[in-house]
Amino acid sequence: MHGDTLGKKHQDRLLRLEDLRAIVRRLLRSFVEFAVAPASSYDKSFWQEQLDAALVDTAEREKLREALKLTQS
């Protein structure tokens, strides 16, 4: 912090920070695109009442990832 060399633990955290930033950028882009052209099955009620259940269900989570275009290409 004050001119010392970063230890391995702190260097590793900085590397993961870039990964996190990349994920957040992808999510933000997906949500903006989704806001412009939402899938009909994901209405306001879904986001308020069903999101948690969808995230713990593997099949539903995958459908949501596809709708948000977050699947690996």
C-alpha positions in Angstrom: 0.0 0.0 0.0 2.8 2.4 0.8 5.3 1.3 -1.8 5.8 -2.3 -0.7 5.6 -5.1 -3.2 2.2 -6.8 -3.2 2.2 -10.3 -1.8 1.0 -13.3 -3.8 -2.4 -13.3 -1.9 -3.1 -9.7 -2.9 -1.8 -10.2 -6.5 -4.2 -13.1 -6.9 -7.1 -10.9 -5.6 -6.3 -8.3 -8.3 -6.3 -10.9 -11.0 -9.7 -12.2 -9.9 -11.0 -8.6 -9.8 -10.5 -8.3 -13.5 -12.5 -11.5 -14.0 -15.3 -10.1 -11.8 -15.3 -6.8 -13.9 -15.6 -8.9 -17.1 -18.6 -10.8 -15.6 -20.3 -7.5 -14.5 -19.7 -6.0 -18.0 -21.3 -9.0 -19.6 -24.3 -8.9 -17.2 -24.8 -5.2 -17.7 -24.7 -5.6 -21.5 -27.1 -8.5 -21.3 -29.6 -6.6 -19.1 -29.5 -3.5 -21.3 -30.1 -5.7 -24.4 -32.8 -7.6 -22.6 -34.5 -4.3 -21.5 -34.8 -3.3 -25.2 -36.2 -6.7 -26.4 -37.3 -8.8 -23.4 -38.3 -12.4 -23.7 -42.1 -12.7 -23.1 -41.7 -15.3 -20.3 -39.7 -12.9 -18.1 -42.1 -10.2 -17.1 -42.0 -8.0 -14.0 -43.6 -10.7 -11.9 -40.8 -13.1 -12.8 -38.0 -10.7 -11.6 -39.9 -9.9 -8.4 -41.3 -13.3 -7.4 -39.7 -16.2 -9.4 -36.0 -15.3 -9.9 -34.7 -16.9 -6.8 -36.4 -20.2 -7.6 -35.2 -20.1 -11.2 -31.6 -19.5 -10.1 -31.5 -22.7 -8.0 -33.2 -24.9 -10.7 -30.5 -26.0 -13.2 -32.8 -26.1 -16.2 -34.5 -22.8 -15.4 -31.2 -21.1 -14.7 -29.9 -22.3 -18.1 -33.1 -21.0 -19.9 -32.5 -17.6 -18.2 -28.8 -17.6 -19.2 -29.9 -18.2 -22.8 -32.5 -15.5 -22.7 -29.9 -13.1 -21.4 -27.4 -14.3 -24.0 -24.9 -15.3 -21.2 -24.2 -18.8 -22.6 -20.7 -19.5 -23.8 -20.4 -19.2 -27.6 
